[in-house]
């Protein structure tokens, strides 16, 4: 089983109150509360045995605390993506500076225009990667990503999204062949070979849990999801993400784990 040693996060900026939102979870984020929640998130990660690199806030990009989207980090290579949201595309420049601290030049790859790809659409299951085709990730981005992965011995397959923003909005891999699924992912044939734990509709947001070294971090306030994860035998930590939820952000969005 893989082990994460490092995590990259970025401090929320004051401009996060103007971040992109679908309005599914109404209200503007409370910046001061978001900082408190971000502190708790970092502490939860540290409890899982990883070293956390915290990048400074970037007021030029309201959504920049969601560092998962401008990069995909694997054991063998780093892929700097080309985010499909115009207001977020520039985030890839500063995240690459951070990634260069951990990967040699010849192991850093790029998704190039006209391809678009966001890390929230990428789910790593061992050596296989599922990639969601969404409003933010297009066919050419997936084609480029697949070609990059194949260079390093990985495989890749596309999952067509119909309802959610990103793939990992509704399905997340917890290792040991276990998936948390909700909504449109409940019956998708793509995941037929996995143990699927179906999340009730009223707790769909919490399908976005993260596995970190055999501990699963779960959003606070979702008892059915917490119970399901604990029934799989994982240690759990709960973290409140209410202010990031208002921007459609979840636990995985807030970090790059590698």
MORAKA-V550280 format. One record per residue. PSI is psi in radians with two decimals (999 if undefined). OMEGA is omega in radians with two decimals (none if undefined). Layout:
psi:PSI omega:OMEGA
psi:PSI omega:OMEGA
//
This chain:
psi:2.48 omega:-3.13
psi:2.85 omega:3.07
psi:2.35 omega:3.06
psi:2.37 omega:3.07
psi:-0.51 omega:-3.05
psi:2.66 omega:3.04
psi:2.40 omega:3.03
psi:2.28 omega:3.02
psi:2.88 omega:3.04
psi:2.36 omega:-3.14
psi:2.38 omega:3.05
psi:2.53 omega:3.09
psi:2.82 omega:3.13
psi:-0.53 omega:-3.12
psi:-0.09 omega:3.14
psi:-0.41 omega:3.13
psi:-0.26 omega:3.10
psi:0.33 omega:-3.11
psi:2.95 omega:-3.13
psi:2.36 omega:3.09
psi:2.53 omega:3.06
psi:-0.27 omega:-3.07
psi:0.06 omega:3.14
psi:-0.64 omega:3.08
psi:1.66 omega:-2.96
psi:2.78 omega:3.10
psi:2.61 omega:3.08
psi:2.50 omega:3.12
psi:2.49 omega:2.99
psi:1.94 omega:-3.02
psi:-0.81 omega:-3.11
psi:-0.68 omega:3.10
psi:-0.62 omega:3.10
psi:-0.67 omega:3.11
psi:-0.72 omega:3.11
psi:-0.77 omega:3.13
psi:-0.63 omega:3.12
psi:-0.69 omega:3.07
psi:-0.78 omega:-3.13
psi:-0.62 omega:3.10
psi:-0.79 omega:3.13
psi:-0.74 omega:3.14
psi:-0.66 omega:3.11
psi:-0.75 omega:3.12
psi:-0.76 omega:-3.14
psi:-0.62 omega:3.12
psi:-0.34 omega:3.13
psi:0.08 omega:3.02
psi:0.46 omega:3.13
psi:2.74 omega:3.01
psi:2.20 omega:-3.07
psi:2.15 omega:3.01
psi:2.03 omega:-3.09
psi:1.98 omega:3.13
psi:2.63 omega:-3.13
psi:2.74 omega:3.09
psi:2.56 omega:3.12
psi:1.78 omega:-3.06
psi:-0.22 omega:3.12
psi:-0.32 omega:-3.05
psi:1.76 omega:-3.06
psi:-0.55 omega:-3.07
psi:0.22 omega:-2.97
psi:-0.23 omega:3.06
psi:-0.29 omega:3.11
psi:1.26 omega:-2.99
psi:-0.19 omega:-3.13
psi:-0.53 omega:-2.97
psi:-0.65 omega:-3.09
psi:0.06 omega:3.12
psi:2.66 omega:2.98
psi:2.13 omega:-3.07
psi:2.23 omega:-3.14
psi:3.07 omega:3.10
psi:-0.53 omega:-3.01
psi:-0.39 omega:-3.08
psi:2.86 omega:3.01
psi:2.42 omega:3.11
psi:2.04 omega:3.05
psi:2.09 omega:-3.01
psi:-3.10 omega:3.07
psi:1.45 omega:-3.00
psi:2.41 omega:-3.08
psi:-0.30 omega:3.07
psi:2.08 omega:-3.04
psi:-0.68 omega:-3.09
psi:-0.19 omega:-3.11
psi:-0.11 omega:-2.98
psi:-0.61 omega:-3.11
psi:-0.22 omega:3.13
psi:-0.42 omega:-3.09
psi:-0.46 omega:-3.10
psi:-0.86 omega:-3.10
psi:-0.55 omega:3.12
psi:-0.56 omega:3.11
psi:-0.62 omega:3.10
psi:-0.70 omega:3.13
psi:-0.70 omega:-3.11
psi:-0.57 omega:-3.11
psi:-0.26 omega:3.06
psi:-0.31 omega:-3.00
psi:-0.34 omega:-3.08
psi:2.43 omega:3.07
psi:2.77 omega:-3.08
psi:-0.72 omega:-3.05
psi:0.03 omega:3.09
psi:0.21 omega:3.09
psi:2.05 omega:-3.09
psi:2.90 omega:-3.07
psi:2.49 omega:2.94
psi:2.18 omega:-3.04
psi:2.61 omega:3.04
psi:2.45 omega:0.18
psi:0.15 omega:3.10
psi:2.48 omega:3.02
psi:2.54 omega:3.14
psi:2.39 omega:3.02
psi:2.43 omega:-3.05
psi:-0.44 omega:3.09
psi:-0.29 omega:3.10
psi:0.08 omega:-3.07
psi:2.17 omega:3.10
psi:2.08 omega:-3.11
psi:2.15 omega:3.09
psi:1.58 omega:-3.04
psi:-2.15 omega:3.13
psi:0.12 omega:3.11
psi:2.47 omega:-3.14
psi:2.23 omega:2.97
psi:2.38 omega:-3.14
psi:2.18 omega:3.13
psi:2.30 omega:3.01
psi:2.00 omega:-2.99
psi:-2.96 omega:3.06
psi:-0.35 omega:-3.09
psi:-0.35 omega:-3.10
psi:2.07 omega:-3.03
psi:3.11 omega:-3.07
psi:-0.75 omega:-3.09
psi:-0.63 omega:3.07
psi:-0.72 omega:3.11
psi:-0.73 omega:3.12
psi:-0.81 omega:3.14
psi:-0.75 omega:-3.11
psi:-0.75 omega:3.12
psi:-0.75 omega:-3.14
psi:-0.69 omega:3.10
psi:-0.85 omega:-3.10
psi:-0.70 omega:-3.11
psi:-0.51 omega:3.07
psi:-0.51 omega:-3.06
psi:0.21 omega:3.07
psi:0.22 omega:3.10
psi:2.81 omega:3.03
psi:2.86 omega:-3.00
psi:2.48 omega:3.04
psi:2.65 omega:-3.08
psi:2.47 omega:3.03
psi:2.14 omega:-3.13
psi:2.21 omega:3.14
psi:2.49 omega:-3.11
psi:-0.49 omega:-3.00
psi:-0.70 omega:-2.96
psi:2.89 omega:-3.13
psi:-0.94 omega:-3.10
psi:2.77 omega:3.11
psi:-0.86 omega:-3.05
psi:0.04 omega:2.95
psi:-0.57 omega:-3.01
psi:-0.07 omega:3.12
psi:2.31 omega:-3.13
psi:2.45 omega:-3.09
psi:2.27 omega:-3.12
psi:0.43 omega:-3.08
psi:3.10 omega:3.14
psi:0.47 omega:3.11
psi:0.31 omega:-3.09
psi:2.36 omega:3.09
psi:2.43 omega:2.88
psi:2.20 omega:-3.10
psi:2.64 omega:3.07
psi:2.84 omega:3.01
psi:-2.19 omega:-3.03
psi:-0.25 omega:-3.09
psi:-0.13 omega:-3.07
psi:-0.71 omega:-3.04
psi:0.23 omega:-3.11
psi:2.31 omega:-3.11
psi:-0.36 omega:-3.13
psi:-0.51 omega:-3.00
psi:0.42 omega:-3.04
psi:-0.47 omega:-3.06
psi:0.15 omega:-3.12
psi:2.75 omega:2.99
psi:1.94 omega:-3.05
psi:2.24 omega:3.06
psi:1.91 omega:-3.02
psi:2.20 omega:-3.13
psi:2.31 omega:3.10
psi:2.59 omega:-3.04
psi:-0.68 omega:-3.09
psi:-0.21 omega:3.09
psi:0.40 omega:-3.05
psi:-0.60 omega:3.14
psi:-0.63 omega:-3.05
psi:0.09 omega:2.96
psi:-0.37 omega:3.13
psi:1.33 omega:3.00
psi:2.86 omega:3.09
psi:2.38 omega:3.05
psi:2.21 omega:3.08
psi:1.76 omega:3.07
psi:0.89 omega:3.07
psi:0.17 omega:2.91
psi:2.44 omega:3.10
psi:2.18 omega:3.08
psi:2.22 omega:-3.01
psi:2.41 omega:3.07
psi:2.44 omega:-3.13
psi:2.43 omega:3.04
psi:0.28 omega:-3.12
psi:1.40 omega:-2.99
psi:-0.60 omega:-3.13
psi:-0.71 omega:3.12
psi:-0.77 omega:3.13
psi:-0.77 omega:3.13
psi:-0.72 omega:-3.14
psi:-0.77 omega:-3.12
psi:-0.73 omega:3.13
psi:-0.56 omega:3.12
psi:-0.36 omega:3.09
psi:-0.14 omega:3.11
psi:0.14 omega:-3.13
psi:2.57 omega:2.89
psi:2.59 omega:-3.10
psi:2.63 omega:2.98
psi:2.36 omega:3.09
psi:2.48 omega:-3.13
psi:2.35 omega:3.12
psi:2.18 omega:3.14
psi:0.48 omega:-3.02
psi:-0.65 omega:-3.07
psi:-0.47 omega:3.08
psi:-0.50 omega:3.08
psi:-0.58 omega:3.14
psi:-0.32 omega:3.07
psi:0.36 omega:-3.13
psi:0.37 omega:-3.12
psi:2.48 omega:3.11
psi:-2.99 omega:-3.09
psi:-0.76 omega:-3.10
psi:-0.54 omega:-3.09
psi:-0.47 omega:-2.96
psi:0.04 omega:-3.12
psi:2.74 omega:2.95
psi:2.08 omega:-3.04
psi:2.22 omega:-3.07
psi:999 omega:none
//
